[in-house]
């Protein structure tokens, strides 16, 4: 099912892996990439449950857009363990204008396919999606 605005389909794998992250916590994170030639969003990288936030941020290319989902664990003030699923629209300033436009126009529809996202961040450089930013948005 393609989006008329951007024409991007969402590969079934995108939803399946997201459900595994959400329900079974099989992955720490998922990086999604738009394959322009196939006109669809695909899974580019899966993070192991043991991977750190640094592993996650290192898996985002410095000069290309991506979507990503990160399963963020934290302790509440009452010392209760919690987790939040964070969606990140990664759009570095140095990426191509066309790519930024495609990712921006496809984002809402893609995000709707992933049922259970609790926090959304838009980041153009690593400081905008640092662990402290995520903490401030989830606590």
N, C-alpha and C positions, 0 to 999 in steps of 0.2 A: 504494500500500500504506500504509494508515494505522496509526498506533500506537494500540492500544486505550486506553492510559493517558491520552494527551492528544488523540488523534484527529487528529494533524497528519500530513499527507502531505508528502513531499519532492518538489518539482518537479524534473523531469529536468535542467533547466538548472543546478540547484545542483551536481549531480555532474559534469556536462559541463564547466562552467567550472572546477571544482576540478581536474579531470584536466588541463585546459589549463594551469592554474597550475603543477601538479606536474610535468607532463611537458615542456611547452614553455616554461614561465615567461612566458606571455603576459600575465599580470597580476602586480602586486606584492601586491595584496590583494583580498579579496572580502568584502563586507558582506551578510549574509543577514538577512531580515526574516520574521517569521511574519505572514501575512495571516490574521487571525482569521476573517473572513467566508468566505474560500475554504478555511479549515482546512488551509493548507499553508505550507511554508517556500519563499520565493522569493529570487532574487538581487536585492538592492536597488542595489548599487553595485560597480563594478569599478575597481580602481586600475591605472593605467598602470605598465609596468615601471619607468619613470623616477620615479614618485611616491615621496616620502619617507615616513618614519615619521610625521612631523607631518601630512602629507596624510591618511594613514590614520587617525590618532587624531581628526583634525578631522571625518572623515566619520561618526563615531559620534555619534548624537544625545545631548545632555546629559541628557535626561529620559525616554528610551525604551530598552527592552532590544533587543539585537541579538546575533546570532552573527557572528563574523568569523574570517577566515583570513588570516594574514600570512606572506609568504615572507621570512624574515629571513636576510640575508647577513652573514657575519662571517669573520674570520680566526682560525685556531687559533693556539696559542702557537708552533707550528712554521711560521707564516705560510702555512698552506694555506687557500685559500678554501673555505668550506662554506656550506651553507644549511640552515635548519630550517623546517618548516612549523608555525606556531604557531596553535592554535585558541584564540580568546578568547570566553568567554561574558560578554558585557557586560550588566550588570544594575545600573544606577545606583540608589542609595538612593532617589532621588526619583521613580522610575518607579512605575507603578500596581502594587499588590499582585497583582492578577489577572494582569497581564502577566508579572511576575516568576515567578509559579507556572507559567504556561504554558511559558515559556522553560526553567525548571528541569526540568519534567517531560518536555519533548521533547528535551532536550539530548543524552542518551546515545544515543538512537536516531538522531538527526540526525548526530551525530559518527561513528557506525558507518558511515553512508553515504559518508563522506569517507575513503577508504582512503589512509593515508599521513601522517596527523597525527602529529607527533613530540613536541610540547609542548602542554600545555593550561594556560590561565590563566583564573581566574574574577576579574572585576574589577567593583567597585562604584563606583570613581571613577578618574580618569585616572592617579593616582599608582600604582595597583595594576597597571597595564599599561604603565608607562613603559619606554623603551628599555633602561634599566639593569636593570629587572626581567627583561625578556626575555633580555638578555645573560646574567644570572646563571643563568637556567633552561636556557640552550642550550649554554653553554660546558662 
